[in-house]
């Protein structure tokens, strides 16, 4: 058994460690993530009212996938400004934008809570980003200062606390993966309940009560891409799993993880769940 370290207490000024790392593999994982979660993100943007001609601020652009979805929705007459603290990954996002011929996106490196951004925005959005911010309410209040009256606010965040409900004696591997995920994100200082926490964040930031939806990718087919995607998650998590003494590389065995998950699903006849996530959107008062 490996030694479990207790998480460090969250301070009022320190953000969580980005649990999944900053490697080239993580960039690839983010692109794969968008293939899994992209449809739900697009549904959020459409429900929220993102439309042609809008100027949108995206927080935490990563490799650019959500920004590309936004660019399609706002069209050539609109504009998307994507911000991320990781300047290196934005080079990938810019190149992907050039390769796809999109000319209505600009990527800016920096912390969106402190950047000076010119002009007002019709919408501010983000995917899987607030969970790493020490003070989500304060961050959202800052983002709102860039908004026009009546502007749209839309965020999508994981809800890891619901993962505990999936524990079952017939799925020991899934049980172990859930335990590792919960422990490593807690140790890193991330908000495990940021999905449900979007409600409080919106309301305490002065927004109306948001419209919210819960979504989760579920699969049991032998060829489902979710098995491979979970393996990519653990490849990114592995450095912190080892750092916090939660698991070793041999215990995780990333190279065989997807096939072992698939085998457990086929034997147990219980579908496999990827992380739950919650979307929330609201509009500023006019």
Secondary structure, 3 states (H helix, E strand, C coil): CCCCCCCCCCCCCCCCCCCCCCCHHHHHHHHHHHHHHHHHHHHHHHHHCCCCCCEEEEECCCCCHHHHHHHHHHCCCCEEEEEECCHHHHHHHHHHHHHHCCCCEEEEECCCCCCCCCCCEEEEEEECCHHHCCCHHHHHHHHHCCEEEEEEEEEEEECHHHHHHHCCCCCHHHHHHHHHHHHHHHHHCCCCCHHHHHHHHHHHCCCCCCEEEEECCEECCCCCCHHHHHHHHHHHHHHHHHHCCCCCHHHHCHHHHHHHHHHHHHHHCCCEECCCEEEEEEECCC
